[in-house]
Amino acid sequence: MNDHPGWVAIFLAVIAVTALLQAAFVIGLAVASRIADRRLRETEQRLEPQIAAALDQIARLSSALAAASEQARQRAVRLDATATRLATDLGDLVGAGADRVEDMAGATAESLAARLAAPTEAGRRPFLRAVAVMKGLRRGLAVWRGSDGP
């Protein structure tokens, strides 16, 4: 090894320089990392109130939306119950009205049949008057509409 004492010193110097360069690079990375961390914290501190305010606003809006949705659901339930009740009541009313009309029609038909079956002119007179009134109404409507009618 004594044959190359100059080369050994050169190689050791190169190794020492590269070690110094590596140390400088690691120190530079540590300093840059520290600067980046400080800037990130500053940005975080600056943005944190804005983000917190936005999150609070989102929470309030979602709460209001949930309340409005619940109110709409309750109104829909009440509206459905009211519509069902009204449909039932209307069905009952129409049924009762139809029954009354049917009863009145039956009574009128029986009364007319009894009067028509009466052997005297006096028994038929109310029916003949009703027919005359109906003919008069039909003629009056025809004149009012502008046609001469039958």
C-alpha positions as CSV (number, residue, x, y, z in Angstrom):
1,M,0.0,0.0,0.0
2,N,2.9,2.2,0.3
3,D,3.2,2.3,-3.5
4,H,0.3,4.7,-3.9
5,P,0.2,7.0,-0.9
6,G,-0.9,10.0,-3.0
7,W,-3.9,8.2,-4.4
8,V,-5.2,7.1,-1.0
9,A,-5.2,10.7,0.2
10,I,-7.1,11.8,-2.9
11,F,-9.7,9.0,-2.5
12,L,-10.1,9.9,1.2
13,A,-10.5,13.5,0.3
14,V,-13.2,12.7,-2.2
15,I,-15.0,10.5,0.4
16,A,-14.7,13.4,2.9
17,V,-16.0,15.9,0.4
18,T,-19.0,13.7,-0.5
19,A,-19.7,13.1,3.2
20,L,-19.7,16.9,3.7
21,L,-21.9,17.4,0.7
22,Q,-24.4,14.8,2.0
23,A,-24.4,16.4,5.4
24,A,-25.0,19.8,3.8
25,F,-27.8,18.3,1.7
26,V,-29.4,16.7,4.8
27,I,-29.1,20.0,6.7
28,G,-30.6,21.9,3.8
29,L,-33.5,19.4,3.7
30,A,-34.1,19.9,7.5
31,V,-34.1,23.7,7.1
32,A,-36.4,23.5,4.1
33,S,-38.7,21.1,6.0
34,R,-38.8,23.4,8.9
35,I,-39.6,26.5,6.7
36,A,-42.3,24.5,4.9
37,D,-43.8,23.4,8.2
38,R,-43.8,27.0,9.5
39,R,-45.5,28.2,6.3
40,L,-48.0,25.4,6.4
41,R,-48.9,26.2,10.0
42,E,-49.3,29.9,9.1
43,T,-51.6,29.0,6.2
44,E,-53.5,26.7,8.5
45,Q,-53.9,29.4,11.1
46,R,-55.1,31.9,8.5
47,L,-57.6,29.5,6.9
48,E,-58.9,27.8,10.0
49,P,-61.4,30.5,11.0
50,Q,-62.7,30.6,7.4
51,I,-63.1,26.9,7.3
52,A,-64.7,26.7,10.7
53,A,-67.2,29.4,9.7
54,A,-68.0,27.6,6.5
55,L,-68.5,24.3,8.4
56,D,-70.7,26.1,10.9
57,Q,-72.8,27.5,8.1
58,I,-73.1,24.1,6.4
59,A,-74.2,22.6,9.7
60,R,-76.8,25.4,10.2
61,L,-78.1,24.9,6.6
62,S,-78.3,21.1,6.9
63,S,-80.2,21.5,10.2
64,A,-82.6,24.0,8.5
65,L,-83.0,21.7,5.6
66,A,-83.7,18.7,7.8
67,A,-86.3,20.8,9.7
68,A,-88.0,21.9,6.5
69,S,-88.0,18.3,5.2
70,E,-89.6,17.1,8.4
71,Q,-92.3,19.8,8.2
72,A,-93.0,18.9,4.5
73,R,-93.3,15.3,5.5
74,Q,-95.8,16.1,8.3
75,R,-97.8,18.3,6.0
76,A,-97.9,15.6,3.4
77,V,-99.2,13.1,6.0
78,R,-101.9,15.6,7.2
79,L,-102.9,16.3,3.6
80,D,-103.2,12.6,2.8
81,A,-105.3,12.1,5.9
82,T,-107.5,15.0,5.0
83,A,-107.9,13.9,1.3
84,T,-108.8,10.4,2.5
85,R,-111.4,11.7,4.9
86,L,-112.9,14.0,2.3
87,A,-113.1,11.2,-0.3
88,T,-114.8,9.0,2.2
89,D,-117.2,11.8,3.3
90,L,-117.9,12.7,-0.4
91,G,-118.6,9.0,-1.2
92,D,-121.0,8.8,1.7
93,L,-122.7,12.1,0.7
94,V,-123.1,11.0,-3.0
95,G,-124.4,7.6,-1.8
96,A,-126.9,9.2,0.5
97,G,-128.0,11.6,-2.3
98,A,-128.3,8.8,-4.8
99,D,-130.5,6.9,-2.4
100,R,-132.7,9.9,-1.8
101,V,-133.1,10.5,-5.5
102,E,-133.9,6.9,-6.1
103,D,-136.5,6.9,-3.3
104,M,-138.0,10.1,-4.7
105,A,-138.1,8.7,-8.2
106,G,-139.7,5.6,-7.0
107,A,-142.3,7.5,-5.1
108,T,-143.0,9.8,-8.0
109,A,-143.3,6.9,-10.4
110,E,-145.8,5.2,-8.0
111,S,-147.8,8.4,-7.7
112,L,-147.9,8.9,-11.5
113,A,-148.8,5.3,-12.0
114,A,-151.6,5.6,-9.5
115,R,-152.9,8.9,-11.1
116,L,-152.7,7.5,-14.6
117,A,-154.5,4.4,-13.5
118,A,-157.3,6.5,-12.1
119,P,-160.5,6.0,-14.0
120,T,-161.6,9.7,-13.9
121,E,-160.3,12.8,-15.7
122,A,-159.8,14.5,-12.3
123,G,-157.2,11.9,-11.4
124,R,-155.3,12.5,-14.6
125,R,-155.5,16.3,-14.6
126,P,-152.3,16.9,-12.5
127,F,-150.3,14.7,-14.8
128,L,-151.7,16.5,-17.9
129,R,-150.8,19.8,-16.3
130,A,-147.3,18.7,-15.7
131,V,-147.0,17.5,-19.3
132,A,-148.3,20.9,-20.5
133,V,-145.8,22.7,-18.3
134,M,-143.0,20.6,-19.7
135,K,-144.1,21.4,-23.3
136,G,-144.3,25.1,-22.4
137,L,-140.8,25.0,-20.9
138,R,-139.4,23.2,-23.9
139,R,-141.0,25.7,-26.3
140,G,-139.7,28.7,-24.2
141,L,-136.1,27.3,-24.2
142,A,-136.3,26.8,-28.0
143,V,-137.4,30.4,-28.5
144,W,-134.8,31.7,-26.1
145,R,-132.0,29.8,-28.0
146,G,-133.3,31.2,-31.2
147,S,-134.7,28.1,-32.9
148,D,-138.4,27.6,-33.5
149,G,-138.4,24.1,-31.9
150,P,-141.1,21.4,-32.4
